Amino acid sequence: MMHEIDAILLEDVRFTLDELARSCHVSREWITTRVQGGVLHGIDVQQSDPDLWSFDSRSFVRAKRIIAIERDFDSNPELAGLVADLLEEIDSLRARLNRSE
């Protein structure tokens, strides 16, 4: 029996505020608070109207990481953002190291 799978490359995906919140299982306010606090970044979050904001797959991955850090360590958003920054830097350095080998 053959099963058909529909998939979308996350690199090509753009999320609205509501789509990102729904995908991450958090409230719209959760996303808005972290964007305004500088913890979560998007493609176009300089607009004053959050309904015009857009996010990419990196925003999605970062939001999921921040959610896990806040939940697992009962941390505030700023600390979770700092930890996410450090984890992203480690990932980047590992990738560079693997390319140089």
Accessible surface in RSA format (square Angstrom, percent):
REM  Atomic radii and reference values for relative SASA: ProtOr
REM  Chains: A
REM  Algorithm: Lee & Richards
REM  Probe-radius: 1.40
REM  Slices: 20
REM RES _ NUM      All-atoms   Total-Side   Main-Chain    Non-polar    All polar
REM                ABS   REL    ABS   REL    ABS   REL    ABS   REL    ABS   REL
RES MET A   1   216.82 112.3 130.94  86.7  85.88 204.5 122.50 104.2  94.32 125.0
RES MET A   2   187.56  97.1 153.79 101.8  33.78  80.4 119.20 101.3  68.37  90.6
RES HIS A   3   138.43  75.7 114.54  79.6  23.88  61.1  76.01  78.3  62.42  72.6
RES GLU A   4   162.32  93.2 125.47  94.9  36.85  87.7  53.69 103.9 108.63  88.7
RES ILE A   5   148.14  84.3 119.36  88.9  28.78  69.4 122.00  87.9  26.14  70.9
RES ASP A   6   135.50  94.9 105.08 104.6  30.42  71.9  40.01  94.2  95.48  95.2
RES ALA A   7    92.10  84.7  53.43  82.5  38.67  88.0  60.18  84.8  31.92  84.6
RES ILE A   8   134.31  76.4 110.42  82.3  23.89  57.6 114.89  82.7  19.42  52.7
RES LEU A   9   131.65  73.3 123.94  88.7   7.70  19.4 125.97  88.5   5.68  15.3
RES LEU A  10    84.21  46.9  78.53  56.2   5.68  14.3  78.53  55.1   5.68  15.3
RES GLU A  11   143.77  82.5 127.25  96.3  16.52  39.3  44.38  85.8  99.39  81.1
RES ASP A  12   106.10  74.3  78.58  78.2  27.51  65.1  30.60  72.0  75.50  75.3
RES VAL A  13    26.43  17.4  22.15  20.1   4.28  10.3  26.43  23.0   0.00   0.0
RES ARG A  14   139.29  58.5 117.43  59.9  21.85  52.0  49.06  67.1  90.22  54.7
RES PHE A  15    20.53  10.3  18.77  11.6   1.76   4.6  20.44  12.4   0.08   0.2
RES THR A  16    63.73  45.3  63.73  64.6   0.00   0.0  59.86  80.4   3.87   5.8
RES LEU A  17     1.75   1.0   1.15   0.8   0.60   1.5   1.15   0.8   0.60   1.6
RES ASP A  18    62.69  43.9  59.82  59.5   2.87   6.8  17.83  42.0  44.86  44.7
RES GLU A  19    67.37  38.7  66.19  50.1   1.18   2.8  18.30  35.4  49.07  40.1
RES LEU A  20     0.00   0.0   0.00   0.0   0.00   0.0   0.00   0.0   0.00   0.0
RES ALA A  21     5.61   5.2   5.60   8.6   0.01   0.0   5.60   7.9   0.01   0.0
RES ARG A  22   159.04  66.8 146.48  74.7  12.55  29.9  79.56 108.7  79.48  48.2
RES SER A  23    45.24  38.2  25.63  34.2  19.61  45.2  17.62  37.5  27.62  38.7
RES CYS A  24     3.33   2.5   0.00   0.0   3.33   7.8   0.00   0.0   3.33   3.6
RES HIS A  25   156.34  85.4 122.57  85.2  33.76  86.4  88.59  91.3  67.74  78.8
RES VAL A  26    31.97  21.0  12.90  11.7  19.07  45.9  22.31  19.4   9.66  26.2
RES SER A  27    59.17  50.0  43.68  58.3  15.49  35.7  43.16  91.9  16.01  22.4
RES ARG A  28    75.12  31.5  71.10  36.2   4.02   9.6  33.17  45.3  41.95  25.4
RES GLU A  29   113.87  65.4 112.73  85.3   1.14   2.7  64.51 124.8  49.37  40.3
RES TRP A  30    37.75  15.1  32.77  15.9   4.98  11.7  28.88  15.4   8.87  14.4
RES ILE A  31     0.00   0.0   0.00   0.0   0.00   0.0   0.00   0.0   0.00   0.0
RES THR A  32    24.38  17.3  24.38  24.7   0.00   0.0  21.27  28.6   3.11   4.7
RES THR A  33    74.85  53.2  69.53  70.5   5.32  12.7  47.07  63.2  27.78  42.0
RES ARG A  34    24.72  10.4  23.75  12.1   0.97   2.3   0.97   1.3  23.75  14.4
RES VAL A  35    15.69  10.3   5.61   5.1  10.08  24.3   5.61   4.9  10.08  27.3
RES GLN A  36   131.18  73.4  92.52  67.6  38.66  92.1  38.86  82.7  92.32  70.0
RES GLY A  37    50.35  62.1   0.00   N/A  50.35  62.1  26.98  74.0  23.37  52.3
RES GLY A  38    46.96  57.9   0.00   N/A  46.96  57.9  30.48  83.7  16.47  36.9
RES VAL A  39     9.61   6.3   7.35   6.7   2.26   5.4   9.61   8.4   0.00   0.0
RES LEU A  40     2.05   1.1   0.00   0.0   2.05   5.2   0.00   0.0   2.05   5.5
RES HIS A  41    98.69  53.9  96.61  67.2   2.07   5.3  68.35  70.4  30.34  35.3
RES GLY A  42    21.94  27.1   0.00   N/A  21.94  27.1   3.30   9.1  18.64  41.7
RES ILE A  43    78.17  44.5  50.13  37.3  28.04  67.6  56.90  41.0  21.27  57.7
RES ASP A  44    48.83  34.2  48.64  48.4   0.18   0.4  13.87  32.6  34.96  34.9
RES VAL A  45    27.89  18.4  16.68  15.1  11.21  27.0  16.68  14.5  11.21  30.4
RES GLN A  46   151.25  84.6 117.06  85.6  34.19  81.4  71.26 151.7  79.99  60.7
RES GLN A  47    78.46  43.9  70.15  51.3   8.31  19.8   6.27  13.4  72.18  54.7
RES SER A  48   114.87  97.1  81.61 108.9  33.26  76.6  57.28 122.0  57.59  80.7
RES ASP A  49    61.80  43.3  57.53  57.3   4.27  10.1  23.80  56.0  38.01  37.9
RES PRO A  50    33.03  24.1  33.02  30.1   0.02   0.1  33.02  27.3   0.02   0.1
RES ASP A  51    87.51  61.3  66.42  66.1  21.09  49.9  24.76  58.3  62.75  62.6
RES LEU A  52   105.07  58.5  90.35  64.6  14.72  37.0  94.42  66.3  10.65  28.6
RES TRP A  53    11.78   4.7   8.06   3.9   3.73   8.8   8.06   4.3   3.73   6.0
RES SER A  54    28.63  24.2  28.63  38.2   0.00   0.0  21.94  46.7   6.69   9.4
RES PHE A  55     0.00   0.0   0.00   0.0   0.00   0.0   0.00   0.0   0.00   0.0
RES ASP A  56    15.52  10.9  15.52  15.5   0.00   0.0   3.32   7.8  12.20  12.2
RES SER A  57    15.85  13.4  15.74  21.0   0.12   0.3   3.54   7.5  12.31  17.2
RES ARG A  58   184.29  77.4 178.37  90.9   5.92  14.1  79.57 108.7 104.72  63.5
RES SER A  59     6.16   5.2   3.23   4.3   2.92   6.7   2.46   5.2   3.70   5.2
RES PHE A  60    40.30  20.2  40.30  25.0   0.00   0.0  40.30  24.4   0.00   0.0
RES VAL A  61    78.35  51.6  76.15  68.9   2.20   5.3  77.48  67.3   0.87   2.4
RES ARG A  62    13.17   5.5  12.31   6.3   0.86   2.1   9.76  13.3   3.42   2.1
RES ALA A  63     0.00   0.0   0.00   0.0   0.00   0.0   0.00   0.0   0.00   0.0
RES LYS A  64    79.44  38.8  74.25  45.6   5.19  12.4  47.30  42.6  32.13  34.2
RES ARG A  65    62.72  26.3  55.19  28.1   7.53  17.9  16.22  22.2  46.50  28.2
RES ILE A  66     0.00   0.0   0.00   0.0   0.00   0.0   0.00   0.0   0.00   0.0
RES ILE A  67    31.00  17.6  28.91  21.5   2.08   5.0  30.10  21.7   0.89   2.4
RES ALA A  68    31.27  28.8  31.19  48.1   0.08   0.2  31.26  44.0   0.01   0.0
RES ILE A  69    12.50   7.1  11.80   8.8   0.70   1.7  12.49   9.0   0.01   0.0
RES GLU A  70    25.69  14.8  20.08  15.2   5.62  13.4   9.73  18.8  15.97  13.0
RES ARG A  71   162.82  68.4 134.74  68.7  28.08  66.9  80.95 110.6  81.87  49.6
RES ASP A  72    89.90  63.0  54.60  54.3  35.30  83.5  19.61  46.1  70.29  70.1
RES PHE A  73   151.03  75.6 126.08  78.1  24.94  64.9 132.71  80.5  18.32  52.4
RES ASP A  74   136.39  95.5 113.55 113.0  22.84  54.0  31.55  74.3 104.84 104.6
RES SER A  75    18.94  16.0   1.12   1.5  17.82  41.0   7.15  15.2  11.79  16.5
RES ASN A  76    83.29  57.4  74.29  71.8   9.00  21.7  28.92  69.6  54.37  52.6
RES PRO A  77    32.50  23.7  32.50  29.6   0.00   0.0  32.50  26.8   0.00   0.0
RES GLU A  78   112.60  64.6 103.69  78.4   8.91  21.2  60.35 116.7  52.24  42.7
RES LEU A  79    88.22  49.1  84.11  60.2   4.11  10.3  87.58  61.5   0.64   1.7
RES ALA A  80     0.00   0.0   0.00   0.0   0.00   0.0   0.00   0.0   0.00   0.0
RES GLY A  81     3.46   4.3   0.00   N/A   3.46   4.3   3.46   9.5   0.00   0.0
RES LEU A  82    96.73  53.9  93.21  66.7   3.52   8.8  94.79  66.6   1.94   5.2
RES VAL A  83    46.06  30.3  46.06  41.7   0.00   0.0  46.06  40.0   0.00   0.0
RES ALA A  84     0.00   0.0   0.00   0.0   0.00   0.0   0.00   0.0   0.00   0.0
RES ASP A  85    67.74  47.5  61.49  61.2   6.25  14.8  21.98  51.7  45.77  45.6
RES LEU A  86   100.55  56.0 100.00  71.5   0.55   1.4 100.13  70.3   0.42   1.1
RES LEU A  87    65.74  36.6  65.54  46.9   0.20   0.5  65.54  46.0   0.20   0.5
RES GLU A  88    64.72  37.2  58.52  44.3   6.20  14.8  32.84  63.5  31.88  26.0
RES GLU A  89    93.27  53.5  91.02  68.9   2.25   5.4  34.26  66.3  59.01  48.2
RES ILE A  90    72.31  41.1  71.64  53.4   0.67   1.6  72.21  52.0   0.10   0.3
RES ASP A  91    67.79  47.5  60.93  60.6   6.86  16.2  28.45  67.0  39.34  39.2
RES SER A  92    54.52  46.1  45.97  61.4   8.54  19.7  27.27  58.1  27.24  38.2
RES LEU A  93    87.39  48.7  83.07  59.4   4.31  10.8  83.43  58.6   3.95  10.6
RES ARG A  94   151.04  63.4 149.20  76.1   1.84   4.4  49.78  68.0 101.27  61.4
RES ALA A  95    41.69  38.3  35.23  54.4   6.46  14.7  40.86  57.5   0.83   2.2
RES ARG A  96   143.99  60.5 138.60  70.7   5.39  12.8  33.94  46.4 110.05  66.7
RES LEU A  97   107.43  59.8 103.16  73.8   4.27  10.7 106.96  75.1   0.47   1.3
RES ASN A  98   100.61  69.4  85.07  82.2  15.54  37.4  24.24  58.3  76.37  73.8
RES ARG A  99   173.71  72.9 139.95  71.3  33.75  80.4  80.54 110.1  93.16  56.5
RES SER A 100    90.96  76.9  49.93  66.6  41.03  94.5  50.69 107.9  40.28  56.4
RES GLU A 101   156.53  89.9  92.06  69.6  64.47 153.5  68.32 132.1  88.21  72.0
END  Absolute sums over single chains surface
CHAIN  1 A     7336.0       6090.4       1245.6       4155.8       3180.2
END  Absolute sums over all chains
TOTAL          7336.0       6090.4       1245.6       4155.8       3180.2
